[in-house]
Amino acid sequence: MIGKLQTLETWQHGYIIANGIRLHYVTQGEGELMLMLHGFPEFWYSWRQQIPEFAKDHKVVAIDLRGYNDSDKPSDPKAYRMEELIKDVAEVIRGLGYDRCTL
């Protein structure tokens, strides 16, 4: 239990504007970017056990995709098309100062 509490303290929460919406993320570590994308109907927390391990040699960023948890939730169903989700991810990568990442 104490190990998990210590791990939680090293996570940093943040927000980034990507594709016109505000996305919440959690990050830990330094190095090459590793981006973690959750499935349906989860959010960044589904990666909580993997983040500390990969953060040993990567900058790990686990985002809340649009419509989930602390990220913006557009009301138009068209905002959830695959093209928009792909744009979100591409702009997160660039917005964090990288041109590529490990997914």
Number of C-alpha atoms within 10 A of each C-alpha: 5 7 7 11 9 10 14 13 8 12 18 12 13 12 16 17 15 18 16 11 15 18 24 22 25 20 22 21 21 14 11 15 22 23 21 22 17 17 11 7 8 14 22 23 16 14 17 15 11 12 25 20 13 15 19 13 14 20 19 29 28 24 29 25 26 22 16 18 17 17 20 17 16 12 9 7 7 10 14 15 9 10 10 14 15 12 14 20 17 17 19 23 19 13 13 11 10 13 12 13 16 10 10
